[in-house]
C-alpha cells in the first residue's frame, strides 16, 4: 500500500495508534491533513487504515458492525470481518489494510483473510510501515520513552525517510 503510514504501539498498558495525514495520487500530494484513524465501539477500539479511502470507510463500517454483533470482542470481530472480506465478491476487491486495537489485543487485517497479532506489541502498515516499525523497535529497545512519545518519534523519523508520509499526525490513545 502506497501513500500512508499507520503505526500501533503497545507499551506499559497503553495503546497508541498514529497515522500521517498525507494523501497522494500518483506523484502528487492532494491533501496534508487526512484522518486515517478512528475510534470505534464507544471509544474502546482504535482503528487505522492504509489504502483506498473509500474502501477503508466501507471496512470501518463493516468492522464496527462486527463489534456490535460480538459485543466488542475484538478478536472475534476481526476474524469474522477477515472471513467476510476474503469470501465476499464485492469486498474481495477492496484495497486496504486495517490495524485494530483495544486495551488487550492488536491485529492487522487484510483481504486475504489475514488476522495477524504482533509478538512485541508493535505493528505498522502502509508505504512507510517498515520504516516506522524499525524505528519503533529500536526506540522500544534503547529508550525509556512512553508509548505515545515512542510512536511520535518513530513516525517523525519515518516522515523524514518516506516521501509518502508527512509529519501531520493523528494520534489515538487507549
RORO-856208 format. One record per residue: residue in three letters; x, y, z of N, C-alpha, C, O in turn. Coordinates in nm, 3 decimals. Each point is the difference from the previous one (the first is absolute). Example, Ala and Ser with C-alpha at 12.3 -4.5 7.8 and 13.67 -1.06 7.14 Angstrom:
<rs>
R; residuo; nu; nv; nw; cau; cav; caw; cu; cv; cw; ou; ov; ow
R; ALA; 1.319; -0.569; 0.780; -0.089; 0.119; 0.000; 0.090; 0.120; 0.000; 0.104; -0.002; 0.066
R; SER; -0.139; 0.107; -0.138; 0.082; 0.119; 0.006; -0.077; 0.109; 0.073; 0.051; 0.111; 0.017
</rs>
This chain:
<rs>
R; residuo; nu; nv; nw; cau; cav; caw; cu; cv; cw; ou; ov; ow
R; UNK; 0.084; -0.118; 0.000; -0.084; 0.118; 0.000; 0.089; 0.124; 0.000; 0.084; 0.017; 0.089
R; UNK; -0.102; 0.068; -0.187; 0.078; 0.122; -0.007; -0.083; 0.117; 0.050; -0.121; 0.003; -0.017
R; UNK; 0.187; 0.091; 0.078; -0.063; 0.126; 0.030; -0.035; 0.024; 0.144; -0.071; 0.097; 0.029
R; UNK; 0.116; -0.178; 0.063; -0.032; 0.028; 0.140; 0.088; -0.082; 0.093; 0.070; -0.092; -0.042
R; UNK; -0.076; 0.129; 0.168; 0.063; -0.080; 0.105; -0.091; 0.001; 0.122; -0.044; 0.106; 0.045
R; UNK; 0.016; -0.224; 0.007; -0.076; -0.016; 0.124; 0.082; -0.090; 0.090; 0.047; -0.106; -0.042
R; UNK; -0.029; 0.149; 0.168; 0.080; -0.073; 0.097; -0.081; -0.018; 0.127; -0.068; 0.093; 0.045
R; UNK; 0.075; -0.212; 0.013; -0.063; -0.025; 0.129; 0.107; -0.048; 0.097; 0.077; -0.091; -0.029
R; UNK; -0.073; 0.156; 0.146; 0.098; -0.032; 0.104; -0.075; -0.038; 0.126; -0.089; 0.073; 0.046
R; UNK; 0.124; -0.188; 0.009; -0.056; -0.047; 0.127; 0.115; -0.008; 0.100; 0.094; -0.076; -0.020
R; UNK; -0.103; 0.157; 0.128; 0.107; 0.003; 0.100; -0.057; 0.048; 0.132; -0.079; 0.094; 0.004
R; UNK; 0.121; -0.158; 0.105; -0.039; 0.043; 0.135; -0.151; 0.019; 0.013; -0.044; 0.103; 0.053
R; UNK; -0.034; -0.198; -0.098; -0.147; 0.003; 0.009; -0.063; 0.113; -0.079; -0.116; 0.035; 0.024
R; UNK; 0.188; 0.023; -0.117; -0.053; 0.105; -0.088; 0.004; -0.051; -0.143; 0.087; -0.078; -0.037
R; UNK; -0.183; 0.125; -0.043; -0.003; -0.029; -0.142; -0.009; 0.133; -0.073; -0.088; 0.081; 0.028
R; UNK; 0.180; -0.059; -0.122; 0.000; 0.122; -0.079; -0.005; -0.037; -0.147; 0.081; -0.079; -0.048
R; UNK; -0.177; 0.136; -0.022; -0.013; -0.018; -0.145; 0.024; 0.137; -0.062; -0.065; 0.097; 0.036
R; UNK; 0.159; -0.091; -0.129; 0.038; 0.127; -0.060; 0.007; -0.016; -0.151; 0.045; -0.104; -0.049
R; UNK; -0.089; 0.205; -0.025; 0.005; -0.002; -0.146; 0.039; 0.138; -0.051; -0.027; 0.102; 0.064
R; UNK; 0.089; -0.101; -0.179; 0.032; 0.128; -0.064; -0.125; 0.052; -0.070; -0.103; -0.068; -0.004
R; UNK; 0.111; 0.188; -0.051; -0.117; 0.061; -0.061; 0.009; 0.021; -0.150; -0.085; 0.068; -0.057
R; UNK; 0.187; -0.125; -0.007; 0.021; 0.028; -0.143; -0.082; -0.092; -0.088; -0.006; -0.121; 0.022
R; UNK; -0.058; 0.182; -0.124; -0.072; -0.076; -0.102; 0.066; 0.032; -0.133; 0.014; 0.116; -0.037
R; UNK; 0.026; -0.221; -0.034; 0.064; 0.019; -0.129; -0.081; -0.068; -0.109; -0.070; -0.099; 0.024
R; UNK; 0.082; 0.153; -0.142; -0.053; -0.063; -0.121; 0.115; 0.002; -0.100; 0.037; 0.106; -0.052
R; UNK; 0.017; -0.223; 0.026; 0.118; -0.006; -0.086; 0.115; 0.070; 0.068; 0.037; -0.035; 0.113
R; UNK; 0.020; 0.133; -0.181; 0.112; 0.073; 0.058; -0.040; 0.137; 0.054; 0.086; 0.087; 0.019
R; UNK; -0.217; -0.066; 0.006; -0.050; 0.127; 0.052; -0.053; -0.016; 0.142; -0.068; -0.097; 0.031
R; UNK; 0.099; 0.194; 0.053; -0.059; 0.005; 0.134; -0.132; 0.076; -0.014; -0.001; 0.116; -0.042
R; UNK; -0.108; -0.182; 0.076; -0.133; 0.060; -0.015; -0.052; 0.061; 0.130; -0.080; 0.093; -0.003
R; UNK; 0.127; -0.144; 0.117; -0.049; 0.047; 0.129; 0.108; -0.027; 0.104; 0.072; -0.100; -0.008
R; UNK; -0.063; 0.190; 0.106; 0.102; -0.014; 0.104; -0.056; -0.040; 0.136; 0.075; -0.040; 0.089
R; UNK; -0.207; 0.050; -0.071; -0.059; -0.015; 0.133; -0.112; -0.104; 0.005; -0.098; 0.018; 0.072
R; UNK; 0.112; -0.126; -0.147; -0.102; -0.105; 0.002; 0.002; -0.072; 0.135; 0.104; -0.009; 0.066
R; UNK; -0.218; -0.042; -0.028; -0.012; -0.077; 0.124; -0.017; -0.147; -0.037; -0.101; -0.039; -0.057
R; UNK; 0.201; -0.042; 0.090; 0.002; -0.141; -0.037; -0.022; -0.092; 0.119; 0.020; -0.121; -0.010
R; UNK; -0.061; 0.179; 0.120; -0.029; -0.077; 0.121; -0.142; 0.029; 0.045; -0.058; 0.104; -0.032
R; UNK; 0.003; -0.197; 0.106; -0.134; 0.016; 0.058; -0.007; -0.068; 0.134; 0.072; -0.096; 0.028
R; UNK; -0.162; 0.147; 0.055; -0.037; -0.067; 0.124; -0.134; -0.068; -0.028; -0.089; 0.060; -0.060
R; UNK; 0.077; -0.185; 0.104; -0.121; -0.079; -0.024; -0.051; -0.058; 0.130; 0.069; 0.003; 0.102
R; UNK; -0.190; -0.054; -0.106; -0.063; -0.071; 0.110; 0.015; 0.077; 0.133; 0.067; -0.045; 0.093
R; UNK; -0.132; 0.161; -0.088; -0.001; 0.085; 0.119; 0.142; 0.036; 0.047; 0.028; 0.003; 0.119
R; UNK; 0.059; 0.025; -0.216; 0.139; 0.042; 0.027; 0.085; -0.107; 0.068; 0.103; 0.031; 0.059
R; UNK; -0.144; -0.158; -0.067; 0.076; -0.109; 0.061; 0.095; -0.068; -0.099; 0.086; -0.078; 0.040
R; UNK; -0.102; 0.109; -0.169; 0.082; -0.059; -0.105; 0.052; 0.114; -0.088; -0.072; 0.094; -0.032
R; UNK; 0.200; -0.106; -0.007; 0.056; 0.094; -0.097; 0.032; -0.078; -0.127; 0.036; -0.117; 0.005
R; UNK; -0.049; 0.186; -0.118; 0.026; -0.064; -0.129; 0.066; 0.100; -0.093; -0.030; 0.120; 0.005
R; UNK; 0.119; -0.169; -0.088; 0.066; 0.082; -0.100; 0.010; -0.076; -0.130; 0.001; -0.123; 0.000
R; UNK; 0.007; 0.196; -0.113; 0.002; -0.066; -0.129; 0.111; 0.053; -0.090; 0.047; 0.113; 0.013
R; UNK; -0.007; -0.200; -0.104; 0.087; 0.037; -0.111; -0.067; -0.053; -0.125; -0.049; -0.113; -0.002
R; UNK; 0.046; 0.194; -0.102; -0.062; -0.042; -0.125; -0.104; 0.099; -0.045; 0.004; 0.117; 0.038
R; UNK; -0.095; -0.164; -0.119; -0.106; 0.084; -0.055; -0.093; 0.051; 0.111; -0.047; -0.078; 0.083
R; UNK; 0.022; 0.208; -0.084; -0.083; 0.061; 0.104; -0.143; -0.054; -0.002; -0.055; -0.034; 0.104
R; UNK; -0.004; 0.026; -0.221; -0.137; -0.050; -0.008; -0.009; -0.144; 0.049; -0.094; -0.038; 0.069
R; UNK; 0.195; -0.042; -0.105; 0.002; -0.139; 0.045; 0.015; -0.007; 0.151; -0.065; -0.081; 0.065
R; UNK; 0.151; 0.165; -0.010; 0.023; -0.001; 0.144; -0.126; 0.041; 0.076; -0.031; -0.058; 0.103
R; UNK; -0.039; 0.157; -0.153; -0.124; 0.044; 0.066; -0.101; -0.115; 0.001; -0.067; -0.024; 0.100
R; UNK; 0.056; -0.044; -0.212; -0.090; -0.116; -0.006; 0.041; -0.106; 0.101; -0.085; -0.058; 0.068
R; UNK; 0.215; 0.032; -0.057; 0.048; -0.100; 0.095; -0.020; 0.044; 0.145; -0.035; -0.082; 0.085
R; UNK; 0.056; 0.210; -0.056; -0.026; 0.051; 0.136; -0.145; -0.024; 0.038; -0.028; -0.046; 0.111
R; UNK; -0.065; 0.076; -0.203; -0.142; -0.019; 0.029; -0.032; -0.148; 0.024; -0.072; -0.034; 0.093
R; UNK; 0.125; -0.053; -0.176; -0.024; -0.144; 0.018; 0.063; -0.050; 0.130; -0.059; -0.082; 0.070
R; UNK; 0.179; 0.132; -0.040; 0.066; -0.044; 0.122; -0.078; 0.047; 0.123; -0.015; -0.075; 0.096
R; UNK; -0.034; 0.197; -0.099; -0.079; 0.047; 0.113; -0.127; -0.084; 0.016; -0.043; -0.026; 0.112
R; UNK; -0.015; -0.016; -0.223; -0.115; -0.090; 0.007; 0.036; -0.132; 0.066; -0.078; -0.054; 0.078
R; UNK; 0.196; 0.002; -0.110; 0.046; -0.125; 0.063; 0.023; 0.021; 0.150; -0.032; -0.087; 0.081
R; UNK; 0.089; 0.202; -0.044; 0.019; 0.029; 0.143; -0.134; 0.002; 0.073; -0.011; -0.051; 0.112
R; UNK; -0.091; 0.111; -0.174; -0.133; 0.002; 0.061; -0.055; -0.143; 0.011; -0.053; -0.040; 0.104
R; UNK; 0.067; -0.035; -0.213; -0.052; -0.137; -0.004; 0.063; -0.089; 0.107; -0.067; -0.086; 0.057
R; UNK; 0.196; 0.105; -0.031; 0.072; -0.086; 0.093; 0.035; 0.072; 0.131; 0.099; -0.033; 0.066
R; UNK; -0.181; 0.132; -0.030; 0.009; 0.070; 0.130; 0.141; 0.052; 0.031; 0.045; -0.006; 0.114
R; UNK; 0.023; 0.057; -0.216; 0.131; 0.061; 0.022; 0.115; -0.097; 0.005; 0.113; 0.041; 0.026
R; UNK; -0.137; -0.170; -0.052; 0.107; -0.098; 0.000; 0.087; 0.024; -0.124; -0.039; -0.035; -0.111
R; UNK; 0.156; 0.096; 0.132; 0.085; 0.042; -0.111; 0.048; -0.118; -0.083; -0.006; 0.005; -0.123
R; UNK; 0.052; -0.110; 0.187; 0.053; -0.114; -0.074; -0.108; -0.064; -0.087; 0.023; -0.025; -0.118
R; UNK; -0.138; -0.002; 0.174; -0.109; -0.062; -0.075; -0.044; 0.092; -0.115; -0.024; -0.047; -0.111
R; UNK; 0.013; 0.176; 0.139; -0.041; 0.096; -0.103; 0.102; 0.006; -0.113; -0.037; 0.007; -0.117
R; UNK; 0.165; -0.009; 0.152; 0.107; 0.005; -0.101; -0.003; -0.124; -0.087; 0.010; 0.010; -0.122
R; UNK; -0.025; -0.126; 0.182; -0.003; -0.126; -0.075; -0.121; -0.003; -0.093; 0.012; -0.039; -0.117
R; UNK; -0.127; 0.080; 0.166; -0.121; -0.004; -0.082; 0.007; 0.100; -0.115; -0.046; -0.031; -0.110
R; UNK; 0.102; 0.151; 0.133; 0.016; 0.095; -0.109; 0.097; -0.055; -0.104; -0.026; 0.009; -0.120
R; UNK; 0.137; -0.066; 0.164; 0.098; -0.057; -0.093; -0.062; -0.112; -0.085; 0.028; -0.010; -0.119
R; UNK; -0.111; -0.072; 0.181; -0.068; -0.108; -0.074; -0.093; 0.059; -0.106; 0.000; -0.043; -0.115
R; UNK; -0.080; 0.142; 0.156; -0.090; 0.065; -0.096; 0.078; 0.066; -0.113; -0.036; -0.012; -0.117
R; UNK; 0.143; 0.081; 0.153; 0.082; 0.073; -0.096; 0.058; -0.094; -0.104; 0.006; 0.033; -0.119
R; UNK; 0.036; -0.150; 0.162; 0.060; -0.097; -0.091; -0.105; -0.069; -0.088; 0.025; -0.030; -0.117
R; UNK; -0.143; 0.006; 0.173; -0.102; -0.079; -0.070; -0.096; 0.083; -0.086; -0.043; -0.046; -0.105
R; UNK; 0.010; 0.165; 0.148; -0.100; 0.081; -0.067; 0.056; 0.057; -0.131; 0.107; 0.060; -0.002
R; UNK; -0.180; -0.079; -0.106; 0.046; 0.042; -0.133; 0.028; 0.150; -0.006; 0.102; 0.040; -0.056
R; UNK; -0.187; 0.044; 0.112; 0.021; 0.144; -0.004; 0.115; 0.042; 0.092; 0.083; 0.083; -0.037
R; UNK; -0.080; -0.140; 0.155; 0.105; 0.037; 0.096; 0.139; -0.044; -0.047; 0.099; 0.067; 0.029
R; UNK; -0.093; -0.178; -0.100; 0.130; -0.053; -0.045; 0.081; 0.100; -0.080; 0.122; -0.007; -0.003
R; UNK; -0.190; 0.101; -0.061; 0.069; 0.097; -0.085; 0.042; 0.126; 0.074; 0.059; 0.090; -0.059
R; UNK; -0.089; -0.083; 0.188; 0.040; 0.117; 0.077; 0.151; -0.001; 0.021; 0.059; -0.104; 0.031
R; UNK; 0.003; 0.220; -0.048; 0.145; 0.013; 0.013; 0.033; 0.082; 0.123; 0.009; 0.123; -0.005
R; UNK; 0.008; -0.192; 0.116; 0.033; 0.066; 0.126; 0.054; -0.102; 0.098; -0.020; -0.121; -0.016
R; UNK; 0.089; 0.171; 0.116; 0.039; -0.079; 0.117; -0.049; 0.075; 0.121; -0.007; 0.123; -0.001
R; UNK; -0.029; -0.195; 0.106; -0.046; 0.063; 0.123; 0.088; -0.045; 0.116; 0.045; -0.114; 0.006
R; UNK; -0.022; 0.207; 0.086; 0.052; -0.034; 0.133; -0.115; 0.029; 0.095; -0.059; 0.108; -0.004
R; UNK; 0.028; -0.203; 0.090; -0.104; 0.019; 0.102; 0.059; -0.039; 0.135; 0.078; -0.095; 0.009
R; UNK; -0.115; 0.168; 0.095; 0.054; -0.029; 0.133; -0.099; 0.043; 0.107; -0.077; 0.095; -0.017
R; UNK; 0.079; -0.169; 0.128; -0.071; 0.040; 0.121; 0.099; -0.006; 0.115; 0.121; -0.005; -0.023
R; UNK; -0.169; 0.005; 0.144; 0.090; 0.002; 0.115; 0.080; -0.129; 0.015; 0.100; -0.002; 0.073
R; UNK; -0.142; -0.107; -0.141; 0.066; -0.130; 0.018; 0.072; -0.052; -0.124; 0.104; -0.065; 0.012
R; UNK; -0.157; 0.092; -0.132; 0.050; -0.062; -0.123; 0.024; 0.101; -0.110; -0.059; 0.108; -0.002
R; UNK; 0.147; -0.144; -0.090; 0.025; 0.077; -0.122; 0.005; -0.098; -0.116; 0.060; -0.107; 0.011
R; UNK; -0.123; 0.145; -0.124; -0.001; -0.086; -0.119; 0.017; 0.083; -0.126; -0.044; 0.114; -0.008
R; UNK; 0.109; -0.176; -0.093; -0.005; 0.049; -0.137; -0.101; -0.089; -0.072; 0.002; -0.122; 0.016
R; UNK; -0.090; 0.185; -0.095; -0.099; -0.073; -0.079; 0.024; 0.027; -0.148; 0.027; 0.113; -0.040
R; UNK; -0.037; -0.219; -0.041; 0.016; 0.016; -0.144; -0.110; -0.072; -0.074; -0.072; -0.082; 0.057
R; UNK; 0.059; 0.113; -0.185; -0.099; -0.063; -0.085; 0.034; -0.144; -0.035; -0.083; -0.069; -0.060
R; UNK; 0.201; 0.023; 0.096; 0.037; -0.140; -0.023; -0.051; -0.090; 0.112; 0.022; -0.121; -0.003
R; UNK; -0.089; 0.180; 0.101; -0.047; -0.076; 0.114; 0.098; 0.001; 0.115; -0.018; -0.072; 0.098
R; UNK; 0.123; 0.153; -0.108; 0.101; 0.006; 0.106; -0.052; 0.075; 0.122; -0.062; 0.106; -0.012
R; UNK; 0.087; -0.162; 0.129; -0.022; 0.066; 0.128; 0.129; -0.025; 0.077; 0.021; -0.108; 0.055
R; UNK; 0.065; 0.209; -0.053; 0.135; -0.017; 0.054; 0.014; 0.080; 0.128; -0.025; 0.120; 0.002
R; UNK; 0.066; -0.188; 0.104; 0.026; 0.065; 0.128; 0.152; 0.008; 0.019; 0.067; -0.103; -0.007
R; UNK; -0.013; 0.222; 0.031; 0.146; 0.013; 0.013; 0.050; -0.064; 0.129; -0.070; -0.005; 0.101
R; UNK; 0.195; -0.044; -0.106; 0.062; -0.060; 0.118; 0.043; 0.105; 0.103; -0.004; -0.025; 0.120
R; UNK; 0.046; 0.140; -0.168; 0.064; 0.099; 0.087; -0.084; 0.124; 0.028; 0.050; 0.096; 0.059
R; UNK; -0.176; -0.095; -0.101; -0.085; 0.116; 0.025; 0.018; 0.112; -0.098; -0.057; 0.108; 0.018
R; UNK; 0.137; -0.129; -0.122; 0.024; 0.102; -0.102; -0.046; -0.052; -0.135; 0.029; -0.114; -0.036
R; UNK; -0.100; 0.196; -0.039; -0.045; -0.038; -0.133; -0.017; 0.127; -0.082; -0.038; 0.105; 0.052
R; UNK; 0.067; -0.116; -0.182; -0.013; 0.115; -0.089; -0.041; -0.047; -0.139; 0.031; -0.112; -0.041
R; UNK; -0.102; 0.200; -0.031; -0.043; -0.028; -0.136; 0.023; 0.123; -0.085; 0.025; 0.110; 0.051
R; UNK; -0.034; -0.129; -0.181; 0.015; 0.110; -0.094; 0.140; 0.008; -0.058; 0.087; -0.080; 0.035
R; UNK; -0.068; 0.176; -0.122; 0.128; 0.011; -0.071; 0.115; 0.029; 0.095; 0.113; -0.041; -0.027
R; UNK; -0.139; 0.110; 0.135; 0.104; 0.028; 0.099; -0.003; -0.095; 0.118; 0.070; 0.022; 0.099
R; UNK; -0.150; -0.125; -0.108; -0.020; -0.091; 0.113; 0.127; -0.066; 0.050; 0.021; -0.010; 0.121
R; UNK; 0.062; -0.034; -0.211; 0.123; -0.069; 0.043; 0.100; 0.097; 0.063; 0.074; -0.037; 0.091
R; UNK; -0.072; 0.162; -0.139; 0.086; 0.101; 0.064; -0.049; 0.027; 0.142; 0.079; 0.004; 0.094
R; UNK; -0.211; 0.016; -0.080; -0.058; 0.029; 0.131; 0.021; -0.116; 0.096; 0.031; 0.020; 0.117
R; UNK; -0.049; -0.142; -0.166; 0.017; -0.118; 0.083; 0.145; -0.014; 0.046; 0.026; -0.029; 0.117
R; UNK; 0.069; 0.050; -0.208; 0.142; -0.009; 0.036; 0.037; 0.108; 0.103; 0.069; -0.029; 0.098
R; UNK; -0.116; 0.150; -0.120; 0.030; 0.109; 0.094; -0.063; -0.029; 0.137; 0.064; 0.020; 0.103
R; UNK; -0.189; -0.067; -0.104; -0.068; -0.029; 0.127; 0.070; -0.113; 0.076; 0.014; 0.007; 0.122
R; UNK; 0.029; -0.110; -0.194; 0.071; -0.111; 0.067; 0.131; 0.048; 0.062; 0.034; -0.039; 0.112
R; UNK; 0.040; 0.121; -0.184; 0.126; 0.052; 0.054; -0.026; 0.088; 0.122; 0.070; -0.010; 0.100
R; UNK; -0.169; 0.096; -0.109; -0.033; 0.088; 0.112; -0.051; -0.079; 0.120; 0.032; 0.033; 0.115
R; UNK; -0.111; -0.137; -0.139; -0.049; -0.083; 0.109; 0.115; -0.067; 0.074; 0.001; -0.009; 0.122
R; UNK; 0.096; -0.038; -0.199; 0.113; -0.072; 0.058; 0.102; 0.092; 0.068; 0.064; -0.039; 0.097
R; UNK; -0.049; 0.161; -0.149; 0.111; 0.085; 0.045; -0.042; 0.133; 0.061; 0.080; 0.093; 0.008
R; UNK; -0.206; -0.083; 0.035; -0.044; 0.124; 0.064; -0.103; -0.031; 0.108; -0.049; -0.112; 0.011
R; UNK; 0.019; 0.212; 0.067; -0.101; -0.012; 0.104; -0.123; 0.085; -0.034; -0.076; 0.038; 0.089
R; UNK; 0.058; -0.007; -0.217; -0.112; 0.084; -0.042; -0.134; -0.064; 0.032; -0.013; -0.122; 0.000
R; UNK; -0.086; 0.205; 0.028; -0.137; -0.049; 0.017; -0.050; -0.051; -0.134; 0.061; 0.026; -0.104
R; UNK; -0.171; -0.099; 0.105; -0.058; -0.054; -0.123; -0.029; 0.112; -0.100; 0.031; -0.012; -0.118
R; UNK; -0.090; 0.120; 0.165; -0.034; 0.111; -0.090; 0.125; 0.067; -0.054; 0.008; 0.027; -0.120
R; UNK; 0.089; 0.001; 0.205; 0.122; 0.066; -0.046; 0.078; -0.090; -0.096; 0.058; 0.048; -0.098
R; UNK; -0.057; -0.178; 0.126; 0.067; -0.095; -0.088; -0.067; 0.000; -0.138; 0.069; 0.005; -0.102
R; UNK; -0.201; -0.011; 0.099; -0.073; 0.001; -0.127; 0.024; 0.129; -0.077; 0.021; -0.002; -0.121
R; UNK; -0.025; 0.114; 0.191; 0.023; 0.130; -0.066; 0.140; 0.007; -0.060; 0.016; 0.044; -0.114
R; UNK; 0.085; -0.087; 0.188; 0.137; 0.006; -0.048; 0.022; -0.096; -0.117; 0.067; 0.035; -0.097
R; UNK; -0.122; -0.155; 0.105; 0.012; -0.095; -0.111; -0.064; 0.055; -0.127; 0.054; -0.016; -0.109
R; UNK; -0.169; 0.080; 0.123; -0.066; 0.059; -0.117; 0.076; 0.122; -0.052; 0.005; 0.022; -0.121
R; UNK; 0.053; 0.056; 0.210; 0.080; 0.115; -0.045; 0.117; -0.050; -0.085; 0.028; 0.055; -0.106
R; UNK; 0.039; -0.158; 0.154; 0.111; -0.059; -0.076; -0.050; -0.050; -0.135; 0.063; 0.024; -0.103
R; UNK; -0.176; -0.093; 0.103; -0.057; -0.052; -0.124; -0.031; 0.111; -0.099; 0.025; -0.013; -0.119
R; UNK; -0.080; 0.124; 0.170; -0.037; 0.111; -0.089; 0.123; 0.064; -0.065; -0.012; 0.066; -0.104
R; UNK; 0.128; -0.085; 0.164; 0.124; 0.052; -0.058; 0.057; -0.093; -0.106; 0.088; 0.040; -0.077
R; UNK; -0.136; -0.164; 0.072; 0.053; -0.101; -0.093; -0.097; -0.028; -0.115; 0.040; -0.003; -0.116
R; UNK; -0.167; -0.017; 0.149; -0.101; -0.042; -0.097; -0.067; 0.121; -0.064; -0.060; 0.082; 0.070
R; UNK; 0.068; -0.070; -0.202; -0.060; 0.116; -0.067; -0.152; -0.003; 0.002; -0.064; 0.101; -0.029
R; UNK; 0.005; -0.216; 0.061; -0.146; -0.012; 0.006; -0.054; 0.023; 0.141; -0.120; -0.019; 0.024
R; UNK; 0.206; 0.059; 0.070; -0.039; 0.021; 0.139; 0.036; 0.142; 0.041; 0.114; 0.042; -0.016
R; UNK; -0.212; 0.032; 0.070; 0.031; 0.134; 0.048; 0.000; 0.004; 0.153; -0.022; -0.102; 0.065
R; UNK; 0.046; 0.219; -0.010; 0.012; 0.015; 0.146; -0.126; 0.059; 0.064; 0.006; 0.051; 0.111
R; UNK; -0.120; -0.058; -0.180; -0.128; 0.041; 0.057; -0.066; -0.126; 0.056; -0.067; -0.073; -0.073
R; UNK; 0.086; 0.049; 0.201; -0.042; -0.126; 0.059; -0.134; 0.011; 0.072; -0.033; 0.102; 0.061
R; UNK; -0.043; -0.211; -0.070; -0.120; -0.019; 0.081; 0.033; -0.110; 0.099; 0.047; -0.106; -0.038
R; UNK; -0.073; 0.132; 0.166; 0.036; -0.095; 0.106; -0.125; -0.039; 0.078; -0.077; 0.086; 0.043
R; UNK; 0.058; -0.216; -0.026; -0.106; -0.053; 0.085; 0.068; -0.082; 0.109; 0.093; -0.076; -0.027
R; UNK; -0.140; 0.091; 0.150; 0.063; -0.071; 0.112; -0.105; -0.065; 0.088; -0.103; 0.060; 0.031
R; UNK; 0.130; -0.184; 0.008; -0.087; -0.073; 0.094; 0.081; -0.030; 0.125; -0.052; -0.060; 0.094
</rs>
